């Protein structure tokens, strides 16, 4: 496929210790309809990831990789991959290495997105057992509810939004960063991912900025993609939870704090970081 094809898709994959799934991920992306370029950005993996990626790059000219000497974060790496892909490929798909697309997944997303003007679309993500991932359809973080739950000892309200299968495209406030498709013009207008996040919440940030710019954020309910989930995260629960909470705090400071009083800002800060040790212990036990 010519890179100048008006329907071409550049797939960007960010890897870190992704040896368990990256071979199958790339095999499927190489077979996927409409994929004109594949950029893999590795954040200093110390397993078999780069060996696998190099093998795919040698077999397919569409596959190129960037090997970072350290781990600058997910958003930085996504931007690197998007900027390295040829500029005349009009669509960008950000695909986690543990997302296994079907042959027509990305092309179907593109067909749904094209008539919408500017749109940021996700797919219906399912796990090994076919259970739908709640993170595929989310609300913005509700920090007031989080604070009330922390003070009252209740569980915070979930961000998940129930699927509405009567609609091919279900408009939501946020989709999962595990799989996102968008026109390059929208990505460029938003200046890509906010590189101030290291891991987690950068997808919430991108979705919010897309919505505020007038773009549609939605899930394609009938495009189902297998998401293995958390292959690299299981090996570093402290790192993941630390940056998850740090990301929430950055998101709050950026979007919510300017319209809150000082007492509320301090209380939200305390609620986020008091939650961190509990979340870390839960993740550590779950990783065993």
SVG drawing of the C-alpha trace seen along z (x, -y; Angstrom):
<svg xmlns="http://www.w3.org/2000/svg" viewBox="-31 -29 51 46">
<polyline fill="none" stroke="black" stroke-width="0.4" points="0.0,0.0 1.2,-3.5 1.8,-5.7 -0.1,-8.4 -3.3,-6.3 -6.1,-8.5 -7.2,-5.7 -3.8,-4.6 -3.3,-3.9 0.0,-4.2 -0.1,-1.9 2.0,-3.0 3.0,-0.4 4.8,-1.3 6.6,1.6 8.2,2.4 8.9,6.0 6.2,7.0 7.8,10.3 4.8,12.3 2.5,10.6 4.4,8.4 5.0,11.2 1.2,11.9 0.4,8.2 2.7,7.4 1.7,10.4 -1.9,9.3 -1.1,5.6 1.0,6.7 -2.1,8.6 -4.6,5.9 -6.4,4.1 -5.4,0.5 -2.1,0.5 0.5,-1.5 3.1,-1.8 3.9,-0.3 6.1,-2.1 7.3,-0.3 8.8,-2.5 10.5,-0.4 11.1,-1.9 14.3,-0.1 12.9,3.5 15.2,6.1 13.5,9.2 12.9,10.6 10.9,7.7 13.5,6.1 14.6,9.4 11.0,10.0 10.5,6.5 13.7,6.7 12.6,9.9 9.3,8.3 11.2,5.2 13.5,7.4 10.5,9.2 8.3,6.1 9.4,2.7 6.4,1.1 7.8,2.0 10.3,-0.4 11.4,-0.7 12.9,-3.2 14.8,-1.8 14.9,-4.4 17.9,-4.1 15.6,-4.7 11.9,-4.8 10.6,-8.3 7.0,-7.3 4.1,-6.2 3.0,-9.6 6.5,-10.5 6.9,-7.2 3.5,-7.6 4.5,-11.0 7.8,-9.6 6.1,-6.9 3.5,-9.2 6.2,-11.8 8.4,-9.1 5.6,-7.7 5.4,-9.2 3.4,-12.4 1.1,-11.6 -0.5,-8.6 -3.8,-10.3 -4.8,-8.0 -3.1,-7.1 -3.8,-4.1 -2.2,-3.7 -2.2,0.0 -0.9,1.5 1.3,4.6 -1.2,6.7 -4.0,5.7 -4.6,8.3 -6.6,6.8 -8.6,8.7 -7.9,8.3 -10.6,5.7 -10.6,4.0 -8.7,0.8 -10.3,0.5 -13.8,0.7 -12.9,-2.0 -11.7,-4.2 -14.9,-3.7 -16.9,-4.7 -14.7,-7.7 -14.4,-9.2 -17.9,-10.7 -17.7,-12.2 -15.3,-15.0 -12.7,-14.7 -13.2,-11.7 -11.2,-9.8 -12.5,-6.2 -11.9,-3.1 -13.0,0.5 -15.0,2.9 -12.1,4.5 -12.5,8.0 -10.3,10.2 -9.3,13.9 -12.7,15.0 -14.6,12.5 -15.4,10.2 -15.8,6.6 -13.3,4.1 -15.0,1.3 -12.1,-1.0 -13.2,-1.0 -16.0,-3.4 -15.4,-5.9 -16.4,-9.1 -14.0,-11.8 -12.6,-11.2 -15.0,-12.5 -12.7,-14.0 -15.6,-15.2 -17.0,-11.7 -13.5,-10.4 -13.1,-12.8 -16.5,-12.0 -15.7,-8.3 -12.4,-8.8 -13.9,-10.9 -16.9,-8.6 -15.1,-5.3 -17.3,-4.3 -16.0,-2.9 -15.6,-5.6 -18.1,-5.6 -16.8,-3.7 -15.8,-5.5 -17.1,-2.8 -20.0,-3.5 -22.3,-0.6 -22.2,0.5 -25.2,-0.5 -25.1,2.1 -28.1,0.4 -25.6,-2.1 -22.7,-1.4 -20.9,-4.4 -21.4,-5.2 -20.3,-8.7 -18.4,-8.7 -16.2,-11.1 -13.1,-8.9 -11.9,-5.7 -9.0,-3.4 -5.5,-4.2 -5.0,-0.5 -6.5,-1.2 -7.2,-4.6 -7.8,-5.6 -7.8,-9.2 -7.1,-11.4 -3.6,-12.7 -4.9,-16.3 -6.6,-16.0 -3.5,-14.5 -1.4,-17.4 -3.9,-20.0 -3.9,-18.6 -0.1,-18.5 -0.3,-14.8 -0.1,-13.3 0.8,-15.4 4.3,-14.3 4.1,-15.4 2.4,-12.1 4.6,-9.1 2.1,-6.2 -1.7,-6.3 -4.2,-9.2 -2.6,-10.5 -5.4,-8.8 -8.0,-10.6 -6.2,-13.8 -6.1,-13.3 -9.8,-12.4 -10.7,-15.5 -8.7,-17.8 -10.2,-16.2 -13.8,-16.8 -13.0,-20.3 -11.7,-21.0 -15.0,-19.8 -14.0,-16.3 -16.2,-13.2 -14.9,-10.7 -16.7,-7.3 -16.5,-3.6 -17.3,-1.3 -19.5,1.2 -19.4,3.8 -15.7,3.8 -14.3,6.3 -10.6,6.5 -8.9,9.0 -6.9,7.1 -4.7,9.4 -4.0,6.5 -1.2,5.7 1.5,8.0 4.3,5.6 2.5,4.0 2.6,7.2 6.4,7.0 6.5,3.5 3.4,2.8 5.0,0.0 6.1,-1.9 2.7,-1.5 0.7,-2.5 3.0,-5.4 2.6,-6.9 -1.1,-6.1 -1.6,-8.3 0.8,-10.9 -1.1,-11.0 -4.4,-11.5 -2.9,-14.4 -1.6,-16.0 -5.0,-15.6 -6.7,-17.2 -4.2,-20.1 -4.6,-20.7 -8.4,-20.5 -10.1,-20.8 -7.9,-22.6 -8.2,-26.1 -11.9,-26.2 -11.6,-24.7 -10.8,-26.4 -7.5,-25.8 -9.0,-23.5 -10.6,-21.2 -7.3,-21.0 -5.4,-20.0 -8.1,-17.5 -8.0,-15.9 -4.2,-15.7 -4.4,-13.9 -7.2,-11.5 -5.1,-10.5 -1.9,-9.9 -3.5,-8.2 -5.0,-5.8 -1.6,-5.0 -0.3,-2.5 -3.5,-0.5 -3.6,-0.4 0.1,0.7 -0.5,3.5 -3.5,4.7 -1.6,4.7 1.4,6.4 -0.8,9.3 -2.5,9.5 0.8,9.7 1.9,12.9"/>
</svg>
